[in-house]
Amino acid sequence: LKHVLLNFAVAYCYFFSSQVRRSIVYGDQPRNRLDLYLPTNTNGPKPVVVFVTGGAWIIGYKAWGSLLGLQLAERDIIVACVDYRNFPQGTISDMVKDVSQGVSFVCNLIDRFGGDPNRIYLMGQSAGAHISACVLLEQAIKESKGESTTWSVSQIKAYFGLSGG
């Protein structure tokens, strides 16, 4: 019963909390959306965690990060849960592209939501950890070749890969 009540509370907060900004568009694909979990304390710029959920590359969904988002928002940390295309609508390359665009959105626009662009952390779980690691690697390769980019690996202060990164 306790587990059911916790799930209900998280779902209720996800849909009705003023701290959650759902489905912010970051790209041109249907699943290029992210959710922001914002602290109630608006004093000063906040650290930001970009979280990429898992789901075996086929069933991941941004709302699965809601418990993490709500918990970290209570601790004065902004969380951006990035959604991305799943297989078969997209390949791994598409998923990496989507998440990279989401990271770019956060790096370039998070200050509009009270986030500190100098304190951005990337975190992924399972398939999300794999995709996030690929995003960092691909971005580093682009930068090493002198290619034009919309964000830099140096903007990410740390990477956390859970069960798959």
BASE-819742 format. One record per residue (C-alpha): residue number from 1; chain; x, y, z. Coordinates in steps of 0.2 Angstrom, whole numbers, plus 5000, padded with zeros to 4 digits. Each point is the difference from the previous one (the first is absolute). Example, Ala and Ser with C-alpha at 12.3 -4.5 7.8 and 13.67 -1.06 7.14 Angstrom:
<vobas>
<voba><domar>1</domar><sedo>A</sedo><x>5062</x><y>4978</y><z>5039</z></voba>
<voba><domar>2</domar><sedo>A</sedo><x>5006</x><y>5017</y><z>4997</z></voba>
</vobas>
This chain:
<vobas>
<voba><domar>1</domar><sedo>A</sedo><x>5000</x><y>5000</y><z>5000</z></voba>
<voba><domar>2</domar><sedo>A</sedo><x>5014</x><y>5012</y><z>5004</z></voba>
<voba><domar>3</domar><sedo>A</sedo><x>5008</x><y>4997</y><z>4983</z></voba>
<voba><domar>4</domar><sedo>A</sedo><x>4983</x><y>5004</y><z>4991</z></voba>
<voba><domar>5</domar><sedo>A</sedo><x>4998</x><y>5016</y><z>5010</z></voba>
<voba><domar>6</domar><sedo>A</sedo><x>5017</x><y>5006</y><z>4996</z></voba>
<voba><domar>7</domar><sedo>A</sedo><x>4997</x><y>4997</y><z>4981</z></voba>
<voba><domar>8</domar><sedo>A</sedo><x>4984</x><y>5009</y><z>5002</z></voba>
<voba><domar>9</domar><sedo>A</sedo><x>5008</x><y>5015</y><z>5008</z></voba>
<voba><domar>10</domar><sedo>A</sedo><x>5014</x><y>5001</y><z>4987</z></voba>
<voba><domar>11</domar><sedo>A</sedo><x>4987</x><y>4999</y><z>4986</z></voba>
<voba><domar>12</domar><sedo>A</sedo><x>4989</x><y>5013</y><z>5008</z></voba>
<voba><domar>13</domar><sedo>A</sedo><x>5015</x><y>5012</y><z>5002</z></voba>
<voba><domar>14</domar><sedo>A</sedo><x>5006</x><y>4997</y><z>4982</z></voba>
<voba><domar>15</domar><sedo>A</sedo><x>4983</x><y>5005</y><z>4993</z></voba>
<voba><domar>16</domar><sedo>A</sedo><x>4995</x><y>5014</y><z>5013</z></voba>
<voba><domar>17</domar><sedo>A</sedo><x>5016</x><y>5007</y><z>5008</z></voba>
<voba><domar>18</domar><sedo>A</sedo><x>5004</x><y>5018</y><z>4995</z></voba>
<voba><domar>19</domar><sedo>A</sedo><x>5018</x><y>4994</y><z>5002</z></voba>
<voba><domar>20</domar><sedo>A</sedo><x>4999</x><y>4989</y><z>4984</z></voba>
<voba><domar>21</domar><sedo>A</sedo><x>5001</x><y>5008</y><z>4983</z></voba>
<voba><domar>22</domar><sedo>A</sedo><x>4995</x><y>4986</y><z>4988</z></voba>
<voba><domar>23</domar><sedo>A</sedo><x>5004</x><y>4997</y><z>4982</z></voba>
<voba><domar>24</domar><sedo>A</sedo><x>5011</x><y>5014</y><z>4996</z></voba>
<voba><domar>25</domar><sedo>A</sedo><x>5004</x><y>4999</y><z>4982</z></voba>
<voba><domar>26</domar><sedo>A</sedo><x>5019</x><y>4999</y><z>4996</z></voba>
<voba><domar>27</domar><sedo>A</sedo><x>5000</x><y>4993</y><z>4982</z></voba>
<voba><domar>28</domar><sedo>A</sedo><x>4990</x><y>4996</y><z>4985</z></voba>
<voba><domar>29</domar><sedo>A</sedo><x>4996</x><y>4982</y><z>5003</z></voba>
<voba><domar>30</domar><sedo>A</sedo><x>4984</x><y>4995</y><z>5009</z></voba>
<voba><domar>31</domar><sedo>A</sedo><x>5009</x><y>4993</y><z>5015</z></voba>
<voba><domar>32</domar><sedo>A</sedo><x>5012</x><y>5015</y><z>5001</z></voba>
<voba><domar>33</domar><sedo>A</sedo><x>4993</x><y>5006</y><z>5017</z></voba>
<voba><domar>34</domar><sedo>A</sedo><x>5006</x><y>5002</y><z>5017</z></voba>
<voba><domar>35</domar><sedo>A</sedo><x>4993</x><y>5002</y><z>5017</z></voba>
<voba><domar>36</domar><sedo>A</sedo><x>5007</x><y>5013</y><z>5013</z></voba>
<voba><domar>37</domar><sedo>A</sedo><x>4999</x><y>4997</y><z>5019</z></voba>
<voba><domar>38</domar><sedo>A</sedo><x>5003</x><y>5017</y><z>5008</z></voba>
<voba><domar>39</domar><sedo>A</sedo><x>5004</x><y>5004</y><z>5018</z></voba>
<voba><domar>40</domar><sedo>A</sedo><x>4987</x><y>5011</y><z>5009</z></voba>
<voba><domar>41</domar><sedo>A</sedo><x>5015</x><y>5010</y><z>5007</z></voba>
<voba><domar>42</domar><sedo>A</sedo><x>5004</x><y>5012</y><z>4986</z></voba>
<voba><domar>43</domar><sedo>A</sedo><x>5015</x><y>5009</y><z>5009</z></voba>
<voba><domar>44</domar><sedo>A</sedo><x>5015</x><y>4999</y><z>4989</z></voba>
<voba><domar>45</domar><sedo>A</sedo><x>5004</x><y>4989</y><z>4985</z></voba>
<voba><domar>46</domar><sedo>A</sedo><x>4998</x><y>4981</y><z>5003</z></voba>
<voba><domar>47</domar><sedo>A</sedo><x>5011</x><y>4985</y><z>4995</z></voba>
<voba><domar>48</domar><sedo>A</sedo><x>4992</x><y>4990</y><z>4986</z></voba>
<voba><domar>49</domar><sedo>A</sedo><x>4999</x><y>4981</y><z>4997</z></voba>
<voba><domar>50</domar><sedo>A</sedo><x>4996</x><y>4994</y><z>4983</z></voba>
<voba><domar>51</domar><sedo>A</sedo><x>4992</x><y>4983</y><z>5002</z></voba>
<voba><domar>52</domar><sedo>A</sedo><x>4998</x><y>4988</y><z>4986</z></voba>
<voba><domar>53</domar><sedo>A</sedo><x>4989</x><y>4985</y><z>5005</z></voba>
<voba><domar>54</domar><sedo>A</sedo><x>5002</x><y>4982</y><z>4994</z></voba>
<voba><domar>55</domar><sedo>A</sedo><x>4988</x><y>4988</y><z>4992</z></voba>
<voba><domar>56</domar><sedo>A</sedo><x>5011</x><y>4988</y><z>4990</z></voba>
<voba><domar>57</domar><sedo>A</sedo><x>5000</x><y>5012</y><z>4986</z></voba>
<voba><domar>58</domar><sedo>A</sedo><x>4982</x><y>4996</y><z>4996</z></voba>
<voba><domar>59</domar><sedo>A</sedo><x>4988</x><y>5006</y><z>5014</z></voba>
<voba><domar>60</domar><sedo>A</sedo><x>5009</x><y>5014</y><z>5009</z></voba>
<voba><domar>61</domar><sedo>A</sedo><x>4990</x><y>5015</y><z>5005</z></voba>
<voba><domar>62</domar><sedo>A</sedo><x>5004</x><y>5017</y><z>5008</z></voba>
<voba><domar>63</domar><sedo>A</sedo><x>4987</x><y>4999</y><z>5014</z></voba>
<voba><domar>64</domar><sedo>A</sedo><x>5009</x><y>4985</y><z>5007</z></voba>
<voba><domar>65</domar><sedo>A</sedo><x>5012</x><y>5012</y><z>5007</z></voba>
<voba><domar>66</domar><sedo>A</sedo><x>4987</x><y>5009</y><z>5010</z></voba>
<voba><domar>67</domar><sedo>A</sedo><x>5004</x><y>4993</y><z>5017</z></voba>
<voba><domar>68</domar><sedo>A</sedo><x>5019</x><y>5005</y><z>4998</z></voba>
<voba><domar>69</domar><sedo>A</sedo><x>4994</x><y>5017</y><z>4993</z></voba>
<voba><domar>70</domar><sedo>A</sedo><x>4988</x><y>5003</y><z>5015</z></voba>
<voba><domar>71</domar><sedo>A</sedo><x>5013</x><y>4994</y><z>5013</z></voba>
<voba><domar>72</domar><sedo>A</sedo><x>5014</x><y>5011</y><z>4993</z></voba>
<voba><domar>73</domar><sedo>A</sedo><x>4989</x><y>5015</y><z>4998</z></voba>
<voba><domar>74</domar><sedo>A</sedo><x>4997</x><y>4999</y><z>5018</z></voba>
<voba><domar>75</domar><sedo>A</sedo><x>5019</x><y>5002</y><z>5003</z></voba>
<voba><domar>76</domar><sedo>A</sedo><x>5001</x><y>5015</y><z>4989</z></voba>
<voba><domar>77</domar><sedo>A</sedo><x>5006</x><y>4991</y><z>4984</z></voba>
<voba><domar>78</domar><sedo>A</sedo><x>4991</x><y>5002</y><z>4983</z></voba>
<voba><domar>79</domar><sedo>A</sedo><x>4998</x><y>4984</y><z>4991</z></voba>
<voba><domar>80</domar><sedo>A</sedo><x>4997</x><y>4999</y><z>4981</z></voba>
<voba><domar>81</domar><sedo>A</sedo><x>4993</x><y>4983</y><z>4995</z></voba>
<voba><domar>82</domar><sedo>A</sedo><x>5004</x><y>4999</y><z>4981</z></voba>
<voba><domar>83</domar><sedo>A</sedo><x>4989</x><y>4989</y><z>4989</z></voba>
<voba><domar>84</domar><sedo>A</sedo><x>5006</x><y>4992</y><z>4984</z></voba>
<voba><domar>85</domar><sedo>A</sedo><x>4994</x><y>4989</y><z>4986</z></voba>
<voba><domar>86</domar><sedo>A</sedo><x>5000</x><y>4981</y><z>5004</z></voba>
<voba><domar>87</domar><sedo>A</sedo><x>5002</x><y>4986</y><z>4988</z></voba>
<voba><domar>88</domar><sedo>A</sedo><x>4993</x><y>4997</y><z>4987</z></voba>
<voba><domar>89</domar><sedo>A</sedo><x>4995</x><y>5018</y><z>4997</z></voba>
<voba><domar>90</domar><sedo>A</sedo><x>5019</x><y>5004</y><z>5002</z></voba>
<voba><domar>91</domar><sedo>A</sedo><x>5017</x><y>4992</y><z>5000</z></voba>
<voba><domar>92</domar><sedo>A</sedo><x>5013</x><y>5002</y><z>5013</z></voba>
<voba><domar>93</domar><sedo>A</sedo><x>5007</x><y>5014</y><z>4990</z></voba>
<voba><domar>94</domar><sedo>A</sedo><x>4983</x><y>5009</y><z>5000</z></voba>
<voba><domar>95</domar><sedo>A</sedo><x>4999</x><y>4998</y><z>5019</z></voba>
<voba><domar>96</domar><sedo>A</sedo><x>5018</x><y>5007</y><z>5002</z></voba>
<voba><domar>97</domar><sedo>A</sedo><x>4995</x><y>5015</y><z>4989</z></voba>
<voba><domar>98</domar><sedo>A</sedo><x>4984</x><y>5003</y><z>5010</z></voba>
<voba><domar>99</domar><sedo>A</sedo><x>5009</x><y>5000</y><z>5017</z></voba>
<voba><domar>100</domar><sedo>A</sedo><x>5014</x><y>5011</y><z>4993</z></voba>
<voba><domar>101</domar><sedo>A</sedo><x>4987</x><y>5012</y><z>4995</z></voba>
<voba><domar>102</domar><sedo>A</sedo><x>4992</x><y>4999</y><z>5017</z></voba>
<voba><domar>103</domar><sedo>A</sedo><x>5016</x><y>5003</y><z>5008</z></voba>
<voba><domar>104</domar><sedo>A</sedo><x>5003</x><y>5015</y><z>4989</z></voba>
<voba><domar>105</domar><sedo>A</sedo><x>4983</x><y>5007</y><z>5005</z></voba>
<voba><domar>106</domar><sedo>A</sedo><x>5005</x><y>4999</y><z>5018</z></voba>
<voba><domar>107</domar><sedo>A</sedo><x>5018</x><y>5007</y><z>4998</z></voba>
<voba><domar>108</domar><sedo>A</sedo><x>4993</x><y>5015</y><z>4990</z></voba>
<voba><domar>109</domar><sedo>A</sedo><x>4984</x><y>5004</y><z>5008</z></voba>
<voba><domar>110</domar><sedo>A</sedo><x>4999</x><y>4993</y><z>5018</z></voba>
<voba><domar>111</domar><sedo>A</sedo><x>5004</x><y>5018</y><z>5007</z></voba>
<voba><domar>112</domar><sedo>A</sedo><x>4983</x><y>5005</y><z>4994</z></voba>
<voba><domar>113</domar><sedo>A</sedo><x>4993</x><y>4987</y><z>5013</z></voba>
<voba><domar>114</domar><sedo>A</sedo><x>5012</x><y>5005</y><z>5014</z></voba>
<voba><domar>115</domar><sedo>A</sedo><x>5013</x><y>4987</y><z>4996</z></voba>
<voba><domar>116</domar><sedo>A</sedo><x>5019</x><y>5003</y><z>5001</z></voba>
<voba><domar>117</domar><sedo>A</sedo><x>5007</x><y>4997</y><z>4983</z></voba>
<voba><domar>118</domar><sedo>A</sedo><x>5017</x><y>4997</y><z>5009</z></voba>
<voba><domar>119</domar><sedo>A</sedo><x>4993</x><y>4986</y><z>5011</z></voba>
<voba><domar>120</domar><sedo>A</sedo><x>4993</x><y>4987</y><z>4988</z></voba>
<voba><domar>121</domar><sedo>A</sedo><x>5001</x><y>4981</y><z>5003</z></voba>
<voba><domar>122</domar><sedo>A</sedo><x>4995</x><y>4987</y><z>4988</z></voba>
<voba><domar>123</domar><sedo>A</sedo><x>4993</x><y>4984</y><z>5007</z></voba>
<voba><domar>124</domar><sedo>A</sedo><x>4992</x><y>4985</y><z>4991</z></voba>
<voba><domar>125</domar><sedo>A</sedo><x>4993</x><y>4983</y><z>5006</z></voba>
<voba><domar>126</domar><sedo>A</sedo><x>5002</x><y>4984</y><z>4990</z></voba>
<voba><domar>127</domar><sedo>A</sedo><x>4997</x><y>5003</y><z>4982</z></voba>
<voba><domar>128</domar><sedo>A</sedo><x>5000</x><y>5019</y><z>5004</z></voba>
<voba><domar>129</domar><sedo>A</sedo><x>5017</x><y>4998</y><z>5008</z></voba>
<voba><domar>130</domar><sedo>A</sedo><x>5006</x><y>4992</y><z>4984</z></voba>
<voba><domar>131</domar><sedo>A</sedo><x>4993</x><y>5014</y><z>4989</z></voba>
<voba><domar>132</domar><sedo>A</sedo><x>5006</x><y>5013</y><z>5011</z></voba>
<voba><domar>133</domar><sedo>A</sedo><x>5018</x><y>4993</y><z>5000</z></voba>
<voba><domar>134</domar><sedo>A</sedo><x>4999</x><y>4999</y><z>4981</z></voba>
<voba><domar>135</domar><sedo>A</sedo><x>4994</x><y>5019</y><z>5000</z></voba>
<voba><domar>136</domar><sedo>A</sedo><x>5015</x><y>5005</y><z>5009</z></voba>
<voba><domar>137</domar><sedo>A</sedo><x>5012</x><y>4990</y><z>4989</z></voba>
<voba><domar>138</domar><sedo>A</sedo><x>4992</x><y>5006</y><z>4984</z></voba>
<voba><domar>139</domar><sedo>A</sedo><x>5001</x><y>5018</y><z>5006</z></voba>
<voba><domar>140</domar><sedo>A</sedo><x>5018</x><y>4998</y><z>5005</z></voba>
<voba><domar>141</domar><sedo>A</sedo><x>5004</x><y>4993</y><z>4983</z></voba>
<voba><domar>142</domar><sedo>A</sedo><x>4991</x><y>5015</y><z>4991</z></voba>
<voba><domar>143</domar><sedo>A</sedo><x>5010</x><y>5012</y><z>5011</z></voba>
<voba><domar>144</domar><sedo>A</sedo><x>5016</x><y>4992</y><z>4997</z></voba>
<voba><domar>145</domar><sedo>A</sedo><x>4997</x><y>5001</y><z>4981</z></voba>
<voba><domar>146</domar><sedo>A</sedo><x>4996</x><y>5019</y><z>5002</z></voba>
<voba><domar>147</domar><sedo>A</sedo><x>4982</x><y>4997</y><z>4994</z></voba>
<voba><domar>148</domar><sedo>A</sedo><x>4987</x><y>5013</y><z>5004</z></voba>
<voba><domar>149</domar><sedo>A</sedo><x>4990</x><y>4995</y><z>5016</z></voba>
<voba><domar>150</domar><sedo>A</sedo><x>4986</x><y>5008</y><z>5010</z></voba>
<voba><domar>151</domar><sedo>A</sedo><x>5007</x><y>4994</y><z>5017</z></voba>
<voba><domar>152</domar><sedo>A</sedo><x>5016</x><y>4994</y><z>5007</z></voba>
<voba><domar>153</domar><sedo>A</sedo><x>5005</x><y>4985</y><z>5010</z></voba>
<voba><domar>154</domar><sedo>A</sedo><x>5009</x><y>5012</y><z>5011</z></voba>
<voba><domar>155</domar><sedo>A</sedo><x>4983</x><y>5006</y><z>5006</z></voba>
<voba><domar>156</domar><sedo>A</sedo><x>4996</x><y>4984</y><z>5008</z></voba>
<voba><domar>157</domar><sedo>A</sedo><x>5008</x><y>4999</y><z>5017</z></voba>
<voba><domar>158</domar><sedo>A</sedo><x>4998</x><y>4981</y><z>5003</z></voba>
<voba><domar>159</domar><sedo>A</sedo><x>4992</x><y>4985</y><z>4992</z></voba>
<voba><domar>160</domar><sedo>A</sedo><x>4990</x><y>4987</y><z>5010</z></voba>
<voba><domar>161</domar><sedo>A</sedo><x>4996</x><y>4984</y><z>4991</z></voba>
<voba><domar>162</domar><sedo>A</sedo><x>4989</x><y>4988</y><z>5010</z></voba>
<voba><domar>163</domar><sedo>A</sedo><x>4998</x><y>4982</y><z>4995</z></voba>
<voba><domar>164</domar><sedo>A</sedo><x>5007</x><y>5001</y><z>4983</z></voba>
<voba><domar>165</domar><sedo>A</sedo><x>5012</x><y>5015</y><z>4997</z></voba>
</vobas>
